[in-house]
Amino acid sequence: MRIIAGEARGRVIEAPPGRHTRPTLDRVRENLFNMIQANVPGSRLLDLFAGSGALSLEALSRGAAFAVLADNDRNASETQKRNISLLRYQDRARQFRCDWRAAVEELRKEREVFDLVFLDPPYSMQDMREVFLSLIPLAGKDTLFILEHEAGRNPEVPDRFTVIRDRSWGFCAVTIYQLSEEGV
């Protein structure tokens, strides 16, 4: 895996060993960032189910101000730490090694607000309603929620979230949501 664009362009990053983590393919990341490129510079982002951290690291390389990465897998967390250090983003990234609920709860207590939220859960996780609802206190008026999922299988999300854009590449799809006005 490599960083596609920005200040760290071309730098190789690690993927966690084993089969528990499914890294976002370079071509999917490139197309995803083409879709959201105007929203990245200066943004604060949350990356739940972060795996290697490739999405966050790509965003930081492209000018995001700060990233919070959360994953409960030990190998993924250690890989994130190495990748963050390799790219020298320690001052622009924070990690949580815990399940998504604990990370969101802590961020809610701290009254954090994010511009971008990356969600790359296991493809078997088809009911995303609880996850999306828990994120509402962390959202601003224009926050984008970017969900990677299996193509042809749209996970369930609350009606308060509107699809802004969706796209698929082979077995992988990305749907971008925004919280409707009554949800903010």
VOPAGU-2260 file (C-alpha; in pm, 1 decimal, decimal comma):
REM VOPAGU-2260
SITE   aa  ch    i         X         Y         Z
SITE  MET   A    0       0,0       0,0       0,0
SITE  ARG   A    1     111,6     353,0     -66,2
SITE  ILE   A    2      -1,8     709,4      -9,6
SITE  ILE   A    3    -156,6     831,1    -336,6
SITE  ALA   A    4    -120,4    1211,4    -318,2
SITE  GLY   A    5     -10,1    1505,9    -108,8
SITE  GLU   A    6     303,1    1562,8      95,0
SITE  ALA   A    7     362,2    1189,7     157,1
SITE  ARG   A    8     281,7    1086,2    -200,8
SITE  GLY   A    9     439,6     755,9    -300,0
SITE  ARG   A   10     539,5     659,2      55,5
SITE  VAL   A   11     475,0     293,3     130,8
SITE  ILE   A   12     273,3     208,1     442,3
SITE  GLU   A   13     210,0    -126,8     610,0
SITE  ALA   A   14    -107,2    -332,1     624,4
SITE  PRO   A   15    -181,5    -533,5     938,3
SITE  PRO   A   16     -87,1    -900,7     913,1
SITE  GLY   A   17    -357,3   -1166,1     897,1
SITE  ARG   A   18    -710,7   -1172,0     765,9
SITE  HIS   A   19    -889,3    -963,9    1030,7
SITE  THR   A   20    -827,8    -640,1     845,0
SITE  ARG   A   21    -922,8    -560,6     486,4
SITE  PRO   A   22    -716,6    -260,6     370,5
SITE  THR   A   23    -884,5     -16,0     133,4
SITE  LEU   A   24    -731,4     -71,5    -208,9
SITE  ASP   A   25    -518,3     207,1    -357,5
SITE  ARG   A   26    -755,0     258,1    -651,8
SITE  VAL   A   27   -1057,6     280,2    -421,3
SITE  ARG   A   28    -878,3     532,5    -198,3
SITE  GLU   A   29    -776,3     738,0    -501,4
SITE  ASN   A   30   -1132,7     749,5    -637,2
SITE  LEU   A   31   -1278,8     818,1    -293,2
SITE  PHE   A   32   -1046,7    1113,9    -238,8
SITE  ASN   A   33   -1129,9    1247,2    -584,6
SITE  MET   A   34   -1493,0    1258,6    -464,9
SITE  ILE   A   35   -1418,2    1445,0    -138,7
SITE  GLN   A   36   -1102,0    1640,2    -223,1
SITE  ALA   A   37   -1257,0    1982,6    -156,4
SITE  ASN   A   38   -1352,3    1875,1     198,2
SITE  VAL   A   39   -1012,8    1745,2     308,4
SITE  PRO   A   40    -778,6    2046,9     354,6
SITE  GLY   A   41    -792,6    2171,8     714,0
SITE  SER   A   42   -1045,0    1908,0     819,6
SITE  ARG   A   43   -1067,2    1716,2    1145,2
SITE  LEU   A   44   -1150,7    1353,2    1082,3
SITE  LEU   A   45   -1254,3    1041,4    1265,3
SITE  ASP   A   46   -1162,3     701,5    1126,2
SITE  LEU   A   47   -1361,2     422,3    1293,5
SITE  PHE   A   48   -1262,3      64,1    1214,6
SITE  ALA   A   49    -937,4     227,0    1095,6
SITE  GLY   A   50    -734,2     -85,0    1017,3
SITE  SER   A   51    -394,6      25,4     884,5
SITE  GLY   A   52    -498,8     389,9     902,9
SITE  ALA   A   53    -460,1     429,0     525,7
SITE  LEU   A   54    -768,5     652,3     489,1
SITE  SER   A   55    -659,9     885,5     770,7
SITE  LEU   A   56    -299,9     894,0     654,3
SITE  GLU   A   57    -409,4     972,4     298,4
SITE  ALA   A   58    -624,2    1258,0     431,1
SITE  LEU   A   59    -338,6    1393,1     644,9
SITE  SER   A   60    -107,6    1379,5     343,3
SITE  ARG   A   61    -365,1    1580,6     148,2
SITE  GLY   A   62    -386,3    1853,3     412,6
SITE  ALA   A   63    -628,0    1737,4     680,8
SITE  ALA   A   64    -548,4    1910,9    1009,1
SITE  PHE   A   65    -602,5    1622,5    1252,5
SITE  ALA   A   66    -713,4    1258,1    1254,9
SITE  VAL   A   67    -847,8    1028,4    1524,4
SITE  LEU   A   68    -810,4     658,5    1444,6
SITE  ALA   A   69    -996,4     384,9    1630,6
SITE  ASP   A   70    -973,2       9,3    1595,7
SITE  ASN   A   71    -999,5    -268,5    1853,8
SITE  ASP   A   72    -755,3    -504,0    1679,0
SITE  ARG   A   73    -408,6    -508,2    1839,5
SITE  ASN   A   74    -225,9    -574,5    1510,4
SITE  ALA   A   75    -415,2    -295,1    1335,7
SITE  SER   A   76    -340,0     -52,3    1619,0
SITE  GLU   A   77      30,5    -136,9    1617,7
SITE  THR   A   78      40,6    -101,5    1237,8
SITE  GLN   A   79    -129,0     239,4    1262,6
SITE  LYS   A   80     128,2     350,9    1517,3
SITE  ARG   A   81     417,0     246,1    1290,3
SITE  ASN   A   82     257,2     412,4     986,3
SITE  ILE   A   83     190,2     735,2    1175,4
SITE  SER   A   84     551,0     739,9    1295,2
SITE  LEU   A   85     687,6     654,5     950,1
SITE  LEU   A   86     505,3     953,1     798,8
SITE  ARG   A   87     585,5    1173,4    1101,4
SITE  TYR   A   88     220,6    1251,8    1176,5
SITE  GLN   A   89     241,5    1192,6    1553,7
SITE  ASP   A   90     141,0    1554,7    1624,9
SITE  ARG   A   91    -159,6    1533,8    1389,4
SITE  ALA   A   92    -299,8    1193,6    1483,8
SITE  ARG   A   93    -450,5    1029,4    1790,3
SITE  GLN   A   94    -523,0     659,9    1833,1
SITE  PHE   A   95    -777,3     457,6    2027,7
SITE  ARG   A   96    -732,4      83,2    2065,2
SITE  CYS   A   97   -1082,1      -7,9    2168,3
SITE  ASP   A   98   -1416,9     -89,1    2018,4
SITE  TRP   A   99   -1599,9     183,4    1829,0
SITE  ARG   A  100   -1849,6     243,8    2112,9
SITE  ALA   A  101   -1577,3     324,8    2367,0
SITE  ALA   A  102   -1398,4     556,0    2123,3
SITE  VAL   A  103   -1718,1     743,0    2034,8
SITE  GLU   A  104   -1816,2     772,9    2401,9
SITE  GLU   A  105   -1478,8     924,0    2494,0
SITE  LEU   A  106   -1492,3    1167,4    2201,1
SITE  ARG   A  107   -1846,7    1267,6    2297,5
SITE  LYS   A  108   -1728,1    1341,8    2654,4
SITE  GLU   A  109   -1453,1    1559,0    2506,9
SITE  ARG   A  110   -1711,2    1735,5    2285,2
SITE  GLU   A  111   -1512,8    1665,6    1971,1
SITE  VAL   A  112   -1661,9    1760,6    1634,1
SITE  PHE   A  113   -1542,0    1619,2    1303,6
SITE  ASP   A  114   -1568,8    1732,4     942,3
SITE  LEU   A  115   -1515,2    1384,6     797,2
SITE  VAL   A  116   -1600,5    1044,6     942,8
SITE  PHE   A  117   -1457,2     737,1     771,3
SITE  LEU   A  118   -1635,4     410,0     846,6
SITE  ASP   A  119   -1483,1      88,0     717,1
SITE  PRO   A  120   -1644,7    -185,6     928,2
SITE  PRO   A  121   -1631,6    -555,4     848,4
SITE  TYR   A  122   -1852,7    -620,4     544,6
SITE  SER   A  123   -2062,9    -856,4     757,5
SITE  MET   A  124   -2171,5    -557,5     970,2
SITE  GLN   A  125   -2486,7    -466,2     778,9
SITE  ASP   A  126   -2680,8    -277,5    1046,7
SITE  MET   A  127   -2502,8      56,7    1092,0
SITE  ARG   A  128   -2792,5     240,0    1259,0
SITE  GLU   A  129   -2643,3     235,1    1610,3
SITE  VAL   A  130   -2304,0     352,7    1481,9
SITE  PHE   A  131   -2451,1     641,1    1280,6
SITE  LEU   A  132   -2683,0     755,5    1560,6
SITE  SER   A  133   -2397,0     755,2    1812,4
SITE  LEU   A  134   -2198,4     985,2    1582,9
SITE  ILE   A  135   -2457,5    1264,8    1567,7
SITE  PRO   A  136   -2307,6    1457,0    1866,3
SITE  LEU   A  137   -1969,3    1447,7    1688,8
SITE  ALA   A  138   -2107,2    1599,1    1367,9
SITE  GLY   A  139   -2117,4    1954,8    1244,7
SITE  LYS   A  140   -2359,2    2097,6     992,1
SITE  ASP   A  141   -2152,3    1984,7     692,8
SITE  THR   A  142   -1992,4    1663,7     823,1
SITE  LEU   A  143   -1954,6    1390,2     564,0
SITE  PHE   A  144   -1991,3    1025,7     670,2
SITE  ILE   A  145   -1801,2     801,3     429,2
SITE  LEU   A  146   -1900,7     435,0     453,9
SITE  GLU   A  147   -1706,8     161,2     275,9
SITE  HIS   A  148   -1910,9    -154,5     224,0
SITE  GLU   A  149   -1958,5    -452,3      -2,9
SITE  ALA   A  150   -2091,1    -354,9    -346,4
SITE  GLY   A  151   -2456,1    -441,1    -395,1
SITE  ARG   A  152   -2523,0    -463,5     -19,7
SITE  ASN   A  153   -2614,4    -128,6     129,7
SITE  PRO   A  154   -2594,8    -139,1     510,2
SITE  GLU   A  155   -2890,0      -4,9     708,1
SITE  VAL   A  156   -2848,5     354,2     825,6
SITE  PRO   A  157   -3098,1     585,5     998,6
SITE  ASP   A  158   -3335,4     789,4     781,5
SITE  ARG   A  159   -3179,9    1107,3     923,1
SITE  PHE   A  160   -2878,2    1048,6     697,8
SITE  THR   A  161   -2904,8    1140,3     330,5
SITE  VAL   A  162   -2696,9     979,8      55,9
SITE  ILE   A  163   -2484,3    1249,0    -108,0
SITE  ARG   A  164   -2294,3    1020,1    -341,3
SITE  ASP   A  165   -2224,3     652,3    -394,6
SITE  ARG   A  166   -1989,9     458,4    -614,1
SITE  SER   A  167   -1862,7     103,1    -650,2
SITE  TRP   A  168   -1546,2     -56,8    -782,0
SITE  GLY   A  169   -1568,0    -434,0    -818,9
SITE  PHE   A  170   -1663,6    -586,6    -483,6
SITE  CYS   A  171   -1611,5    -259,3    -292,6
SITE  ALA   A  172   -1850,3      36,5    -266,9
SITE  VAL   A  173   -1843,8     373,5     -93,4
SITE  THR   A  174   -2151,1     568,6       9,6
SITE  ILE   A  175   -2121,2     925,3     136,4
SITE  TYR   A  176   -2390,0    1051,0     372,3
SITE  GLN   A  177   -2472,5    1378,4     537,5
SITE  LEU   A  178   -2697,7    1435,9     836,7
SITE  SER   A  179   -3025,8    1597,9     728,7
SITE  GLU   A  180   -3112,2    1941,3     871,1
SITE  GLU   A  181   -3348,7    1804,9    1136,9
SITE  GLY   A  182   -3071,8    1574,0    1259,7
SITE  VAL   A  183   -2813,4    1847,2    1329,4
